[in-house]
Structure formats: structure tokens, C-alpha cells
């Protein structure tokens, strides 16, 4: 396996501490998830005018057409926009999004054929109120060997944090044991081969957020994978209400207490 849960405990703790500090820095960065101040679906604004965002935004097939005048103060690719520009979904980091308005970054998003504009503002109240992430320090018992069993890619409908149902792609199961009990998590395979699972457990909504993410590294050739619950993550919607995180798919709510990893957001 790519990582051995039985290796030097002190080094594992230090690795976890470094990871935790990077996470705190990442989410609190000027264009991290705490700065998301709105997700505006164009279907909710058929006239093309989005409150608090200048310009006129309209769908046109596989693109969005943005129309602006000089007084709108919009920039595209670092240049003032007067007239029309055709935009596709942004795939670059938020700080490199094509459209900006002052310090704000306006990110074009597409989900299941619907277009939206996300507004990232470094001055967002959530970012100003952030004090840190409540996380359980590293414990060896939460890092266990597992096995990834792929199956034919499928999509299941799950509720999202905004109350809507959307498809969640799944490509296999992660099998692992905790205290002699076998658990299974349905997971997606990311572009780099790593895994992504959305899970809840007996602590969810009580001593930890209502659900969390787990992102194990890519499995070895034989399917072996390290399941490190010390690195259970708060989803983006824990940091800003405007994210549309998927809830756990059927079977991904564990009946045991996973008192590990990131638990809750700390705010003023």
C-alpha cells in the first residue's frame, strides 16, 4: 500500500498536523470556500439581471453571454468589459477566474445542464468570522487498511445541501474494518485516480457536521487503499451556505461513531 498505518506514530501525527494546518490556510484563503457569498442560477433570473452582480447574464446553449457597460466595472481576462463576451464553465482556481468585479471573482458554473454564477468575495462575513476547524488530533486506530472494489459506473440521485436532487456518480466500494466490524462506502474515482466518498456516521449532526467527505489516495494495483478517517473532511457547504454539496448516497451512513477528523467549523 502507498501508506502504512503501522509506521512511526510520531511521524503520522506530524504529517496529520501539517495536513490540518494546510487545510486551515486553504479554506481561509482570500478565495477559499469561506469567501463564497452567493450561487446564482440563471434559470432563477430569466431577465438576465442577478441581484448584487452587475451586467446581464444569459444562457446560449453551451455558453453564457455576459453583457456589460463601462459603468458596471466588470473585467474579463484582466481587461474592462464593454459589450458582450461568451463564457464557458470555469475550471481554473477561483483566483484565476476570467470575470472579476473589484476584488470579487465571478465563477461560471454548470450542473446538469443548468448555468450559475458564483460570487467569491474576500470580504464575505463568513471569512471574517472564521476562527478555525475543530478537528480530533491524529489517532492510529482511525487509519486502517482497506480495499477498493470497482463496479460499472453508475449515477444515483441524492439530495444536495440546497434542497435539490442531483446525480452523484459512483464507481465502486471501499471495504474496511473498524474494531472487527466491516464497513462499505460507495465512492467515486477522481480524474487522478484518487477516491471520493460522502459519508455520515453516528456523530453526524451531533458532535460533528451532518456529513463529511473522505478522499483516499488512488488504490494500489491490487485495490489496496489506506482508509484514514483522521482526514475526514468538512464539505464546502460547512463553510458557506451557497455550496451545493451532495448528501451521502444510500449505504454511506455508518452506524458507528467516527470520532475522528474534521468535526465542526469554529467561528466568532
N, C-alpha and C positions, 0 to 999 in steps of 0.2 A: 504494500500500500504506500501511497505517496507521503503519509504521515503516520507516525507510530504513537498511539495514545499511551504507551507504556514507557516512552522516552523520558528524559530528565524532567521531573515535575517542576523544578525551579525555572527551567528554560521555557516550558509550556506556559507557566504563569506569566513570565516576562513577555512572551510572544502575544499572549492574550491582552496584557496591559497595553502593549504597543498598538495592537489592533483597536482596542477600545479608545485610546487617545486619538487615533486617526479617524475613527467614526465620529467622535465628538467634533473634531475640527471640520470634517466633511459636511455634517448636517448644519453646522453653524456658519459655514462659509457664506459670503455675500449672495451667492446664487444657489445655495443649498436648499433642501426641501422646506426649511423654515421660512424661506422668502416667498413661497408661492402664496399670492394674495387672491387668486381667482382662476377658475377654469370656466371659460365662457363658450358654450356650444352654439355654433352659428345657427342651428335649427331653432334655437330659442329666440333668435334675433333676425327674423326674415327680412327686415328692412335694412340690415347690414350695419346698424349702429349698436355698438356694445357700450353699456354704461361704463364710465371711468377709463375707457380706452379710446383714443382718438382715431379718426379715419373711418372708412367704410369697408367692411369685410364681407365678401360674398363667395359662396361656393361656385365653382365652374368645373364640374367633372372631377378630374384627378388633381385639381389645383384650387387654390384660394386666390382671389383677386383682391388686392388691397389698394384702395384709392385714398390719396391724402393730398391736402394742400399745405403750403409752406407753414401756415399758422398752426397746423396740427403738431408740428415738432417731431415727426417720425423720421427715423433714419433706417435705411436698408443698406447693408454691407458698408456701414460707416459713412454713408452719404445721405444728405437730406432728400426726402422723397416728396416730389410734386408730380402728381399724375398717378398712373397705375403701375403695379408690379405684380407678377404672378409668382405665387409661393407654393412650395410643396411642404410635406411634413418635415420638421427639423429633426435631424439625427445627431447633430453635434452637441457638445456640452452646452448647458444653458448660457454660460458666459459668452459663447460664440454664436448665439442665435442671430439670424440675419436682421431681425427687426428690433429696434430699441427706441425708447422714449425717455430721455434723460438717463438716469441710472437703471431704469426698468428694462427688462428683457422680455419681449413678447414672442412666445414659442408656439408655432403652429403644430397642432396635434391632430391625428386621425385615428379613430377607433371604430371598427366595424362599419366603415363607410361614412361615419359622421365626423365633421370637422369641428375643431375647437381652437381657441386661443388661450394660452396660459400666460398669466401675468406674474412675473417674478420681480419682487421689489425688495432690495436690501434693507429698506426701512420698515418692512412689514412688522406689525406688533408682535407676532409670534417669535420672530427672530430677536426682537428687543427683550422679550420676557424669558428667553431660554437660559436655564441655569446648568443644564447637563442631562445626561441619561443615567437613570437608575439602573445599574446592572450588577448582577451577582458575580463576585470575583471567581476566577477560574477554579474549578474543582475537577480532578481527574475522572471521577465517576460519570461525568456527563459526556466524556469523549470516548466513544465505543466504535468497534469495527462494524461495518455494515456491508450490504451487498445491493447493487442496483440491478434490477431485473427489467429490461426494456420490454415494451409491448408496442403494438401498432399505434401510431399517433392517433389521439382522439381529442375531441373537444367536449367539455361539459359546461352546462350553463350554471353559473353561480352568481349570487348577489354580490354587488360591489358596494363600496363604502358610501357611494352617493345614492344608494337605494335602487339602482337599475341592475338588471341581469345582463351579463355578458358572457361570451365564451371564454373558457380557460383551457389552453392547450396542455395536454399531458402526454408523456412518452414512456412512463414506466413507474416502477415502485422501488422505494428504498426500504430494505428489510434490515432490522437491527433489534438487539435485545437490551433491555434495561432491567436489572435485578431479576433475571430469569424469565421475563415476560417478553414475547416477541411483539414488535410493533411494525406497522407498514405505513408509509407515506407515499401517496401519489405525487409524482414530480414531473416537472418539465425539464427538457435539456436545452440549455442556452447555446448560443452560436459558438462559444468557445469550448463546448463540451461539459462545462460545469452544470450542476443541478440546481433546481429551484423548487422549493416546496412551501406551500402555505399551510400552516398548522395552528391548531388550538389545543389546549390541554386543560387539566382540572384547575389551573391557576388563572386561566383566561377570564378577563372581566372582573377578577377579584384582586389578587396580588400582582397581576401583570396585565398588560394591554389585552384587548379582546381577541387578538390573534397575532401571530408573528410569522416571519419568513425565516427559512433556513436555506443557505446557499453552499452546499458541499462542493469541494473541488471535483474535477472530472474523475470518474471512476477509472481504475486500472483496467487493463485488457480483460481480466477475469471478472470484472464487475465489482471488485473490492472498492470500498469507499469509506472514508472516515466520517462518521456522524458526530459532529462536535456541537452539542447543544449549548455549550458555553458561548457559542457565537450565534445563537438565535437572535434575530434582528427585529426591532420595531419596524413596521411597514411605514412607507412615506406618509400615509394618512394619519399616523400618530403625531406627526409634526405639523401638518396643515390639513384643514378640513376639505381642501379643494382637490385632493388626490382621489383617484377612483380605484383604490386597491381592491383586488378580489378577495372574498372571504374563502375560508378553507373548503375544498371540494369534499364530497361525501367520503367518509373513511379517514379524513385527516384531523379529526378531533380525538385526541388521545385521552383516555380516562385517568391517566396517572398525572401527578404533579411534576411539571418540568420547572423546577425552581432554579433556573439557570439562564444565563444570557441577559440580554436587554429586557428590562421589565416595564419601565414606565418613563415618561417624559418628566423632567424636573423644570418647573417654571417659577417665576416670581409670584 
